[in-house]
């Protein structure tokens, strides 16, 4: 009996020691709705070899950046984490991110397989600081039953802004608080798309804010008109009380401009009544594309193992595993995601990437998070007052001051 | 014996306080790299076009109105629930419940209640033929909405403390007053209030401090939509401003300077209240 016990103990120790021999890596992310897909990737990586063991932890959005902002400079950050366009800039410039350019130079991660806008998002000062993880962009979600009830044909990808406004007006019944569309007065879901779609820019090549241009005045005047006409979209004030997302889900609006990340939620809500179509065209098809990346801490104790892990994350297999929960950046795996939702028209998101309609989410070269919020502050002002030029001039000055700080 | 308390106070109160005073003289791109910049943060903060004045105004508006209302309501409640009425215990529990409810939940629920079209607050006002305001976006009513919620959630807690105070007032005072022919208002004014004044004083001081530290209700009531300046300028209290600067935009120096400013304000207010207590607080 004792012998058996000793044997079992010895076996356990043997097993234990091999487990301990593996290098432990810590990975943090915030997108809890992607848990299943990300766990599948981590499990597959852990199972594929026995030198490295990765532990994934979800850190809620609010604490995520707090934790990184303290952890990165102090050297206590997780080895690998997801990163977005607004934070990659300052982290890269301050030298907090691990230099992984050799992964791309050696071809361990094949950059030709990733969309350019995803690569651009994480390229700072000519260097790529993260392995592209996924991408998203904006389209119009619409409620087919409300179109049917009004006897209006479903929109197609080549519809124009003016046609869109006309349709929205026909669907509006302001007395009963029903509107054709709920437009959110925000950069990503509306304004960035039409700044690009009307031939304008937010930042020039040197990174200076050039938002106050004739093209942008024109685009924003059209947007502000939609808000002020009273029979297209709920007002800025009304949208604070009940936001666009809630309105669309409760059938108070027939259309909403939203990101691909809401697809699963809206499909669950409306089922076969859900339709998705490209943003109406002002001058040309453009849609803001944001992309998350897999980045690593410069102070990680295991840079080689981290690079092995990142190489796996940049592989086709990882993209395939992620495709259940998000549009993966890896070529060909993005359509695996949209295949789940083709019936609703979600292939418009991958089409936008394939047709090069996408522009990267504009991120300032300094104080990016504050610039992003400042932009949205002014959009609420413009869309409720209709004063475009004076506000754009003030916005441009304010953003340039924040960048120069 | 007192070592655990002293260590706790040191680690969680004293050291952070002095550390943030130090940080208020620094500036840097993130939480760990920073350099001393002297009084620059204070000069920026106290300049005439600084946002801090608007925040101070909002904070004072909230703190003074909310504290005054909450005191009146809680004294009345405490009195009512000190009387011999049926289901007294049940009512005490009901009025105390908001105090043990998470601010996040309170904010979410009140956002619905205050909705201008579907909320029950305006439907209730409608019963009396009053057209209720748009609580969440009308600049004149936004802070008032927060105050209503603040009173609702703090009155129960103050009530419990005041109830304990009421229990300590000997019945013989009331009997004596009755013999002298005092009515119920006279009894309240001349017996209850003076004998309750030490407790009232405590409740006032803690309420004013809590009022000046207002953050959670603003954070939850503003929700996701109202965080743009167009609306936030009417909501933004000093602590909310500190949170924005420090945790959203990583301006730890500016945030620390503002929190030192807030500390000084609360300190001065508390000192004034201690000076004033000779005038109205009656210790037996």
HADDOCK unambig.tbl for C-alpha pairs under 7 A between the chains (distance, minus, plus):
assign (segid A and resid 66 and name CA) (segid B and resid 247 and name CA) 6.70 0.50 0.50
assign (segid A and resid 69 and name CA) (segid B and resid 30 and name CA) 6.35 0.50 0.50
assign (segid A and resid 69 and name CA) (segid B and resid 31 and name CA) 6.29 0.50 0.50
assign (segid A and resid 70 and name CA) (segid B and resid 31 and name CA) 5.54 0.50 0.50
assign (segid A and resid 70 and name CA) (segid B and resid 32 and name CA) 6.52 0.50 0.50
assign (segid A and resid 73 and name CA) (segid B and resid 32 and name CA) 5.94 0.50 0.50
assign (segid A and resid 74 and name CA) (segid B and resid 32 and name CA) 6.64 0.50 0.50
assign (segid A and resid 237 and name CA) (segid B and resid 137 and name CA) 5.92 0.50 0.50
assign (segid A and resid 240 and name CA) (segid B and resid 225 and name CA) 4.63 0.50 0.50
assign (segid A and resid 240 and name CA) (segid B and resid 226 and name CA) 5.60 0.50 0.50
assign (segid A and resid 241 and name CA) (segid B and resid 115 and name CA) 6.46 0.50 0.50
assign (segid A and resid 241 and name CA) (segid B and resid 136 and name CA) 6.49 0.50 0.50
assign (segid A and resid 243 and name CA) (segid B and resid 225 and name CA) 6.79 0.50 0.50
assign (segid A and resid 369 and name CA) (segid B and resid 249 and name CA) 6.79 0.50 0.50
assign (segid A and resid 370 and name CA) (segid B and resid 249 and name CA) 6.02 0.50 0.50
assign (segid A and resid 376 and name CA) (segid B and resid 228 and name CA) 6.62 0.50 0.50
assign (segid A and resid 377 and name CA) (segid B and resid 228 and name CA) 4.71 0.50 0.50
assign (segid A and resid 377 and name CA) (segid B and resid 229 and name CA) 5.35 0.50 0.50
assign (segid A and resid 377 and name CA) (segid B and resid 230 and name CA) 6.54 0.50 0.50
assign (segid A and resid 380 and name CA) (segid B and resid 230 and name CA) 6.76 0.50 0.50
assign (segid A and resid 381 and name CA) (segid B and resid 230 and name CA) 6.37 0.50 0.50
